């Protein structure tokens, strides 16, 4: 069975007749010619792990909605409080002893009961994840990134799947929706934006890690906090949404550099300072590939929501990061 890549197939079949029979014939011709773009189909064990993590995410979203409704009840009645956590022990005692009208009191009690049930279900899922999900090398590397704990590491690990399918860190950043896309025309530089065609669960998890870094203190996560502060300063400060996206973009790059390609070598300092990641084939030192050959072609910055796709019969060389100044 072949799992096609819909956006690329749509681009290949542009200005063609659109019927079920024509689509079937066109896909068969693509397959016979070896140019059928294919998407990534996660193995069954990865899909089952995603079901658990996404189930927890759905429960947390429901609990957040219930908390917001409780806050809305207090807001409509003009009730103020000074609790940092309204749903902690002291906040719960405050909510249970509030003299409210009959309708508001009944709604508040119902919301609190629903929130308790959701909290128990979330705790049960987290306990199962801690006891049954295996901590492999990718999970351990993820937990070294500031803001990512055990539960969030398992969420990111299940959404990425096989990290070896991403040839570069740019492809991984494109897959999680944190790579900005250009919109330039006729010498005019348009605004950059992140594509909506991405893995939304993975993007949520990486941005959630940035929220965790902002709540921490000390040396851990200091670099990300400085980056967030630098983006919020100056004459043209970025919006909070763009700041979080920019900080979250460092996590997939760090993860891919550490675990994506074990044979990868980092670029030299001069290339890092100038932000010049040079892609070349694995040639011996001091023997760069001649100009104009296939090895000097740059990979596409945005390769779609399913990462890097290629025809089934194509042969892709092993790419490594290397500086031309390698001695």
Beta strands, then each sheet from edge to edge (+ up, - down):
strand 1: 180-181
strand 2: 193-194
strand 3: 279-281
strand 4: 319-321
sheet 1: 1+ 2-
sheet 2: 3+ 4-
end
